[in-house]
Amino acid sequence: MTTLSNIAGLWNYWAVIALMMIGLYIMISRGNLVKKIMGMNMFQVSVILFYVSMGKVSGGTPPILIEDAPETLYSNPLPHVLMLTAIVVGVATTAVGLALVVRLKEAYGTVEEDEIVAADAHTEAQEASIAEAQARARAEEEGA
């Protein structure tokens, strides 16, 4: 019974592990770039939840000094402040990532990673054959 109550008392850490693994799985297993960005966001949310959970002190109060209570236990505000910054950076990163996906969709007509790589390889092969033909034409002109 004690073990079960300990596990239930740490539910936020189990949520961190679940969100982190789900986000990592989505980033690795999916070829769709939008889904990869959403997996990255889930991973980021798990890290934010982890830091906020660590910053909360059981029985702690906000760090506001009270003259009558010098032995008050305070919660550390630094992890919360850092995670506010991380949220802003995460939103900006997501916006840039989605803007790049929109540009890739316009350029390649798809947001699937394997299709973009195949189209890019096909374009490189065409450019290589054109460069080879131009080199042969130059060699023929110089030889003539």
C-alpha positions in Angstrom: 0.0 0.0 0.0 2.9 2.4 0.8 4.5 1.7 -2.6 1.2 2.4 -4.4 0.7 5.7 -2.5 4.3 6.7 -3.3 3.7 6.1 -7.0 0.4 7.9 -7.0 2.0 10.8 -5.1 4.5 11.2 -7.9 1.9 11.3 -10.7 3.5 14.4 -12.3 6.8 12.6 -12.8 4.9 9.7 -14.5 3.2 12.3 -16.7 6.6 13.7 -17.6 7.9 10.3 -18.6 4.8 9.5 -20.6 4.8 12.9 -22.5 8.5 12.7 -23.1 8.3 9.2 -24.6 5.2 10.0 -26.7 6.9 13.2 -28.0 10.1 11.4 -28.8 8.2 8.5 -30.5 6.3 11.0 -32.7 9.5 12.8 -33.7 11.3 9.6 -34.6 8.5 7.6 -36.2 6.6 10.1 -38.3 7.7 11.4 -41.7 5.2 14.2 -41.7 7.0 17.4 -40.8 4.0 19.0 -39.0 3.7 15.9 -36.8 7.4 16.1 -36.0 6.9 19.7 -34.8 4.0 18.6 -32.7 6.1 15.8 -31.2 8.8 18.3 -30.4 6.2 20.4 -28.6 5.0 17.5 -26.6 8.6 16.8 -25.6 9.0 20.4 -24.6 5.9 20.3 -22.5 7.3 17.3 -20.6 10.5 19.2 -19.8 8.5 22.3 -18.7 6.3 20.1 -16.4 9.4 18.4 -15.0 11.1 21.7 -14.1 7.9 23.2 -12.6 7.4 20.0 -10.6 10.9 20.2 -9.2 10.5 23.8 -8.3 7.4 23.2 -6.1 8.2 22.6 -2.4 5.6 20.7 -0.4 4.2 23.1 2.1 6.2 26.0 0.6 4.7 29.5 0.2 5.4 32.1 -2.5 8.7 33.9 -1.7 7.1 37.0 -0.1 8.9 38.0 3.0 6.8 38.3 6.1 8.3 40.0 9.2 6.4 37.9 11.7 7.4 34.5 10.3 11.2 34.3 9.8 11.1 30.4 9.7 8.7 30.2 6.7 9.4 27.6 4.0 9.5 29.2 0.5 9.1 27.7 -2.9 11.9 28.5 -5.4 10.6 30.8 -8.1 13.6 30.3 -10.4 12.4 27.2 -12.2 9.1 28.8 -12.9 10.7 31.9 -14.3 13.0 29.9 -16.5 10.1 27.8 -17.8 8.2 31.0 -18.8 11.2 31.9 -20.9 11.2 28.3 -22.3 7.6 28.6 -23.3 8.2 31.8 -25.2 11.2 30.3 -27.0 9.2 27.1 -27.7 6.4 29.1 -29.3 8.9 31.0 -31.4 10.6 27.8 -32.5 7.2 26.3 -33.4 6.3 29.3 -35.4 9.6 29.2 -37.4 9.3 25.5 -37.9 5.8 25.7 -39.2 6.8 28.6 -41.5 9.6 26.4 -42.9 7.1 23.6 -43.4 4.8 26.0 -45.4 7.7 27.0 -47.6 8.7 23.4 -48.1 5.1 22.6 -49.1 5.1 25.4 -51.6 8.5 24.3 -53.0 8.0 20.5 -53.1 4.2 20.1 -52.9 4.4 17.8 -49.9 5.3 17.8 -46.2 6.4 14.2 -46.1 10.1 13.9 -45.3 10.9 10.9 -47.6 9.1 12.5 -50.6 11.1 15.7 -50.1 14.4 13.8 -49.9 13.5 11.8 -53.0 12.5 14.9 -55.0 15.7 16.6 -53.9 17.8 13.6 -54.9 16.1 13.6 -58.3 16.8 17.3 -58.8 20.5 16.8 -57.9 20.7 13.9 -60.4 19.3 16.1 -63.1 21.7 18.9 -62.2 24.6 16.5 -62.3 23.6 15.2 -65.8 23.2 18.8 -67.1 26.6 19.8 -65.7 28.1 16.6 -67.3 26.6 17.5 -70.7 27.9 21.0 -70.5 31.4 19.8 -69.6 31.3 17.5 -72.7 30.1 20.3 -74.9 33.0 22.5 -73.7 35.5 19.7 -74.2 34.2 19.2 -77.8 34.4 23.0 -78.5 38.0 23.1 -77.2 39.0 20.0 -79.2 37.5 21.4 -82.5 
